Amino acid sequence: MKTRSIIFKAALPTVILGLIITVATGVVMDTKAALGATIGTVLVVVFFTIGQLALDRVIRTNPSMATSMALLIYLLKIGVLFVLLLLFKDTTAFNTKVFAATIMGCTILWLVAEVWAFATAKTLYVEPGSGPDVMPLVEPPPFNQ
C-alpha cells in the first residue's frame, strides 16, 4: 500500500473531525476555542503525516527495522505533543482545554483510521518470484497400449 494512500485515509477523517470541533466550539464558545481546535488539528495532521513519511523511508531502506521504528516514531510524536500541551497550558491566545481535547480526539481518530487503512489494504505477503525455483511441469509420457 502506498504511503500517500495511508496518509489520505487517516488525514481525511481527522481533518473532518477537526473542522467539526472548530465550528462547534466557535459557535458554542468563542473564537479562542475555535483557534485552539484549529491549532490542535493542524498539529496532529502535520505530526502524524511526518511520522508516516519517516516510517515509509525506514521501511524502504531497512524493512527489518519497521516495527521498532514505528514504535519509536509513535512515542516521539506522543512525547512532542505532550510537551506542546505543557508549553501551552498557561497561554491566553487560545482555549487550552479545547486545544488538548482536539489533540486527543484527532490523535485517536488518526490511529483508528490508520489501522483501518492497513487492515483493509491488499498487501502481498510474499513478493512474486522471490521463492525457491519451481520446476516446470513435465508432461507424463504417453500411455502405450
Phi, psi and omega in degrees: 000139182282145180300321180301319180293318179297314180298316180298315182293336177268323184286323183301306179294329179294315179295320178297315177299316179299319177295319178298314179296318180299311181294315182297314180289329177294322180283313185282321185255259182202184182290333177294324177291318178296322178295318177299319179294320180296313180297318179298317179296313181298317179300314181296313182296317181294311183297315183286331174293314178300318179297318179293321178294320178295319179296320178299319179296318178296317181298322181288327183268325183212081185301333182291342180265006188301310183294315179299316180291325178298316178294318179296315180297319179298313179297320177297317179298313180296320178298315179294319177297322177296317178298319177297320176300318179292321180294323184264008186296333182253011182288151176248003182288331179209167180285112185287332179290319176292320177304309182294317180296321178294318177300315180296312181297315181292324178296313180298315180295318178302312182297317178297314181294323179292317177298318178299317180298318178292318183292327182266358179288144176264084183260133177289132177276330179236130179283128182303134178085002183265355182277184179294158179298137181255132179287137178293150179295135179253133178289139178292152178298153181296148181276115181263134177244000000 
